[in-house]
């Protein structure tokens, strides 16, 4: 079983859409351990609504926190303590597994645990989602550097949204991380769009 941890260089960079594409492409299972806020439209619900294949399983979140804020603060507000021993991988999957993080790598889950700590705990490879905006070069390169410093393997970068060739080129110049593919700014995001895009990707990409 291959385990890929889907992380972003910041919040709202498209991790969930990328997760849906990868679930469709790999027919992989999906799991988001911690969901903070939007409990009536969780990321698991969104990914499930965008995936067409009947092989992917969608594992329930371990923590559903009411407030859309950093998980450590949302958990404290709910009177919940998040501990790494409570974040065990789903035990009933033999398929490739996509694990979507909450926010970026350095987002705290409690006073001693960061999202990034989960990656080593799960022995997963990182797929880093980057989106072109002012500051994204800095955020992408810093994310890569901290992962490399911790010797966490990076499978590759996926650029999401409107392209910026200069930004993407400079990120590639200053890092050795391969670009897996680019996700365009879709006019409409639905099952057909995700399936068509997944089918357009080359075989054996991952």
C-alpha positions in Angstrom: 0.0 0.0 0.0 1.3 3.5 -0.9 0.5 6.3 1.4 0.5 9.9 0.2 0.0 12.8 2.5 -1.6 15.7 0.7 -0.4 19.0 2.1 -0.5 22.6 1.0 1.8 25.6 1.1 -1.1 27.4 2.9 -4.8 27.1 3.4 -7.2 27.3 0.5 -4.7 26.2 -2.2 -6.8 23.3 -3.5 -5.8 20.2 -1.5 -9.3 18.9 -1.6 -9.7 19.2 -5.4 -6.3 17.6 -5.8 -7.2 14.8 -3.5 -10.3 14.1 -5.5 -8.3 14.0 -8.7 -5.7 11.7 -7.2 -8.5 9.4 -5.7 -10.0 9.2 -9.1 -6.7 8.6 -10.8 -5.4 6.0 -8.4 -8.7 4.6 -7.3 -7.3 5.3 -3.9 -8.9 5.5 -0.5 -9.2 9.0 1.1 -9.0 10.0 4.8 -8.9 13.4 6.5 -8.0 12.8 10.1 -8.9 16.2 11.4 -11.7 18.4 10.0 -12.0 21.9 11.6 -15.2 23.7 10.7 -17.7 23.2 7.8 -19.2 20.1 9.4 -22.2 20.3 7.1 -19.9 20.2 4.0 -16.7 18.5 5.1 -13.7 17.8 2.8 -14.6 14.1 2.9 -18.0 14.9 1.7 -16.6 17.1 -1.1 -14.1 14.5 -2.3 -16.7 11.8 -2.2 -19.1 13.9 -4.3 -16.4 14.4 -6.9 -15.1 10.8 -7.3 -16.8 8.6 -9.9 -15.1 5.2 -9.4 -16.6 2.6 -7.1 -13.4 1.4 -5.6 -12.3 4.3 -3.4 -13.4 4.2 0.2 -13.9 7.3 2.3 -12.8 6.8 5.8 -14.5 8.8 8.6 -12.6 11.6 10.3 -11.2 11.0 13.7 -11.8 14.5 14.9 -14.7 16.7 13.7 -14.1 20.2 15.3 -16.9 22.8 15.2 -14.8 25.9 14.5 -13.0 26.8 11.3 -9.7 27.7 12.9 -6.4 26.1 13.7 -7.1 22.6 15.0 -5.3 23.1 18.3 -7.6 26.1 19.0 -10.7 24.5 17.6 -10.1 21.4 19.7 -9.6 23.5 22.9 -12.8 25.4 22.1 -14.6 22.0 21.9 -13.0 20.7 25.1 -11.2 18.0 23.1 -7.5 17.0 23.3 -5.9 15.7 20.1 -3.2 13.1 20.7 -1.2 11.2 18.1 -2.3 7.9 19.6 -5.8 8.8 18.6 -4.8 9.3 15.0 -4.1 5.8 13.9 -4.4 4.9 10.2 -7.7 3.3 9.1 -7.2 -0.4 9.7 -9.6 -1.7 7.0 -7.9 -0.6 3.8 -5.5 -2.5 1.6 -5.6 0.1 -1.2 -3.5 3.2 -1.8 -4.4 5.8 0.8 -4.6 9.6 0.4 -4.3 11.5 3.7 -5.3 15.1 3.5 -3.8 17.4 6.1 -5.4 20.4 7.8 -3.9 23.6 6.4 -0.2 23.7 5.9 2.7 21.7 7.4 3.3 23.8 10.5 -0.3 24.0 11.6 -0.5 22.9 15.3 -2.8 20.1 16.4 -2.0 20.7 20.1 0.8 22.3 22.1 3.4 19.8 21.0 2.2 18.2 17.8 2.2 19.7 14.3 0.5 18.4 11.1 3.9 17.6 9.8 4.5 15.2 12.6 1.7 13.0 11.3 3.6 12.5 8.0 6.5 10.7 9.7 4.1 8.9 12.0 2.3 7.5 9.0 5.5 6.8 7.0 3.9 8.6 4.1 5.3 10.5 1.1 4.2 14.1 0.7 2.4 15.5 -2.3 2.7 19.3 -2.0 0.0 21.5 -3.5 1.1 25.0 -4.5 -1.0 27.8 -5.9 0.3 30.9 -7.6 -0.2 34.0 -5.5 2.0 36.8 -4.1 4.2 35.0 -1.6 3.7 31.5 -3.0 7.4 31.1 -4.0 8.5 31.7 -0.5 5.8 29.5 1.0 6.6 26.6 -1.4 10.3 26.7 -1.0 10.0 27.0 2.8 7.7 24.0 2.8 10.1 22.0 0.8 13.1 23.0 3.0 11.4 22.0 6.2 10.4 18.7 4.8 13.9 18.0 3.5 15.4 19.1 6.9 13.2 16.4 8.6 14.1 13.9 5.9 10.4 13.5 4.9 10.1 12.2 1.4 8.4 14.4 -1.2 6.8 12.7 -4.1 6.3 15.9 -6.0 4.6 19.3 -6.4 1.2 19.9 -8.0 0.5 23.4 -9.1 -3.2 24.4 -8.8 -5.1 27.2 -10.4 -4.1 30.0 -12.8 -0.6 29.2 -14.2 2.4 31.5 -13.7 5.3 30.1 -15.7 7.8 32.5 -14.1 6.8 31.5 -10.5 6.8 27.8 -11.4 10.2 28.0 -13.1 11.8 29.7 -10.2 10.4 27.2 -7.7 11.9 24.4 -9.9 15.2 26.3 -10.1 15.6 26.4 -6.4 14.4 22.9 -5.6 14.9 19.4 -6.9 11.3 18.4 -6.3 9.6 17.2 -9.5 6.3 18.7 -10.7 3.8 15.9 -11.0 1.2 17.9 -13.0 -0.7 21.2 -13.1 -4.4 21.6 -12.3 -6.1 24.4 -14.3 -8.6 26.8 -13.0 -11.8 24.8 -13.8 -14.9 26.7 -14.9 -16.9 24.0 -13.1 -15.9 21.4 -10.6 -18.0 18.2 -10.7 -17.5 14.5 -11.2 -17.2 14.7 -14.9 -14.6 17.4 -14.7 -12.5 15.5 -12.2 -12.9 12.2 -14.1 -11.9 13.8 -17.5 -8.9 15.4 -15.9 -7.8 12.2 -14.2 -8.1 10.3 -17.4 -5.9 12.9 -19.2 -3.0 12.2 -16.8 -0.2 9.8 -17.9 -0.1 6.3 -16.6 2.3 5.4 -13.8 2.6 9.0 -12.7 2.6 7.8 -9.0 
